[in-house]
């Protein structure tokens, strides 16, 4: 048995005796990167009333293929996190998806990268997509997300400013959750505002 961390290795008070696996990038991020900044920000905002303790990392992931707990995992390394494929169960774990939730999109280049990644999920035919921020999803959800991302690009190009962008996106997706993610996305597409 083992715990494999892509992102957010918080909540370290549970499953303490289980091995913890993470990449060097994730470990660095826990110390001085995005993960550290998020935890520090949450601690300031919530006065420490959240699971801020990191899980103990016992093993550093370096290989593209590993076996943990009897599962063959294919690992794709990114600067601060990893993508995990579980070929035995036709599943992939990624940081964010959310077919009816806004996502944090760091501008046009980033949206194109996300779309290409999601298209690869379709090509590989994954039947299950797991993520840090949402319930289990499927390829129909991936297609819905691609349509959303393409539309976000279009709305950004047609919007005069950050406020118009946010209002148009809310109008198009009135039932989407994650308005804080939309705010972050808007600030990436319109950094001057």
C-alpha positions in Angstrom: 0.0 0.0 0.0 1.2 3.5 -0.6 0.0 7.2 -0.9 1.1 8.9 -4.2 1.0 12.6 -4.2 0.6 14.8 -7.3 -0.3 17.9 -5.5 -1.7 19.0 -2.1 0.0 16.5 0.2 -1.9 18.0 3.2 -3.9 16.1 5.8 -0.8 14.3 7.1 -2.5 13.1 10.2 -4.3 10.3 8.4 -2.7 7.0 7.2 0.6 8.0 8.9 2.1 4.5 8.7 1.6 4.2 4.9 4.5 5.0 2.6 4.3 8.4 0.9 5.5 8.9 -2.7 6.1 12.2 -4.4 8.3 13.7 -7.1 11.2 16.0 -6.4 9.1 18.8 -7.9 6.2 18.2 -5.5 8.6 18.1 -2.5 10.3 21.4 -3.7 6.8 22.9 -4.1 5.9 21.9 -0.5 9.0 23.8 0.7 9.0 26.9 -1.5 6.6 26.7 -4.4 2.9 26.8 -5.1 1.9 24.2 -2.5 3.8 26.1 0.2 2.3 29.4 -0.9 -1.2 27.9 -0.8 -0.8 26.4 2.7 0.7 29.7 4.0 -2.2 31.6 2.5 -4.8 29.3 3.9 -3.2 29.4 7.3 -3.3 33.2 7.3 -6.9 33.2 6.0 -8.3 30.5 8.2 -6.2 30.8 11.3 -4.8 27.3 10.9 -8.3 25.7 10.9 -7.5 23.3 8.1 -5.4 20.2 7.5 -2.1 22.0 7.0 0.2 19.1 8.1 2.0 17.5 5.2 2.2 13.8 4.7 5.6 12.3 5.3 7.3 11.6 1.9 9.2 8.3 2.3 10.0 7.6 -1.3 10.9 10.0 -4.2 9.4 9.2 -7.6 11.9 9.4 -10.4 10.9 6.7 -12.9 8.2 7.0 -15.6 6.9 3.5 -14.7 6.5 2.4 -11.0 4.7 -0.4 -9.2 3.0 0.7 -5.9 0.7 -1.6 -4.0 0.4 -4.0 -7.0 -0.6 -1.2 -9.4 1.5 -0.3 -12.4 1.6 3.5 -12.6 2.8 5.6 -15.5 4.1 8.9 -14.2 4.4 12.2 -16.2 6.5 14.7 -14.4 5.7 18.4 -14.4 7.5 21.2 -12.6 5.6 21.0 -9.3 3.3 18.0 -9.7 2.7 14.8 -11.6 0.1 13.1 -13.7 -0.6 9.5 -12.9 -2.0 6.9 -15.3 -3.4 3.6 -14.0 -3.3 1.4 -17.2 -4.7 -1.7 -15.3 -8.0 0.1 -14.6 -8.0 2.5 -17.6 -7.8 5.5 -15.3 -5.8 8.8 -15.1 -5.3 11.1 -12.2 -4.9 14.8 -13.0 -4.9 17.9 -10.8 -8.1 19.5 -12.1 -11.0 18.7 -14.4 -14.6 19.5 -13.2 -17.1 19.4 -16.1 -19.4 21.9 -14.5 -16.9 23.9 -12.5 -14.6 26.7 -13.5 -10.9 25.9 -13.6 -7.8 28.0 -13.0 -6.5 28.8 -16.5 -3.3 30.8 -16.7 -3.9 32.5 -20.0 -4.1 31.4 -23.7 -1.0 29.3 -23.8 -2.1 27.4 -20.7 -5.6 26.8 -22.0 -4.1 25.3 -25.2 -1.9 22.9 -23.1 -4.9 21.8 -21.1 -7.0 21.2 -24.2 -4.2 19.0 -25.7 -3.9 17.1 -22.5 -7.6 16.4 -22.4 -7.6 15.3 -26.1 -4.9 12.8 -25.2 -7.3 11.3 -22.6 -9.9 10.9 -25.3 -7.3 9.3 -27.6 -6.2 6.9 -24.9 -9.9 6.1 -24.1 -9.7 6.5 -20.3 -13.0 5.4 -18.7 -12.2 7.1 -15.4 -10.6 10.5 -14.6 -9.8 11.3 -11.0 -8.7 14.8 -9.8 -7.8 16.7 -6.7 -10.8 19.0 -7.0 -13.7 17.1 -8.2 -15.7 13.9 -8.3 -14.7 11.0 -10.6 -15.5 11.8 -14.2 -15.6 10.2 -17.7 -14.8 11.0 -21.3 -18.1 12.8 -21.8 -17.0 15.1 -19.0 -13.7 15.6 -20.7 -15.4 16.6 -23.9 -17.6 19.1 -22.0 -14.5 20.6 -20.5 -12.8 21.0 -23.8 -15.8 22.8 -25.2 -15.8 25.1 -22.1 -12.0 25.8 -22.5 -12.4 26.6 -26.2 -15.3 29.0 -25.3 -13.2 30.6 -22.6 -10.5 31.5 -25.2 -13.2 32.9 -27.5 -14.8 35.0 -24.8 -11.4 36.3 -23.7 -10.6 37.4 -27.2 -13.9 39.2 -27.6 -13.9 40.9 -24.2 -12.7 44.4 -23.6 -11.7 44.0 -20.0 -11.7 41.6 -17.0 -15.2 42.6 -15.9 -16.7 41.9 -19.3 -14.9 38.6 -19.5 -16.2 37.4 -16.1 -19.8 38.6 -16.8 -19.8 36.8 -20.2 -18.5 33.6 -18.7 -21.0 33.7 -15.9 -23.8 34.3 -18.5 -22.6 31.3 -20.5 -22.2 29.0 -17.5 -24.7 30.3 -14.8 -24.7 27.0 -12.8 -20.9 26.5 -12.7 -19.3 26.4 -9.3 -15.8 27.7 -8.6 -16.3 31.4 -9.1 -13.0 32.0 -7.2 -11.3 29.9 -10.0 -13.0 32.2 -12.6 -11.6 35.2 -10.8 -8.1 33.7 -11.0 -8.5 32.8 -14.7 -9.7 36.3 -15.5 -6.6 37.9 -13.8 -4.4 35.7 -16.0 -6.2 36.7 -19.2 -6.4 40.4 -18.2 -3.3 41.0 -16.0 -3.4 44.7 -16.4 -6.7 45.0 -14.5 
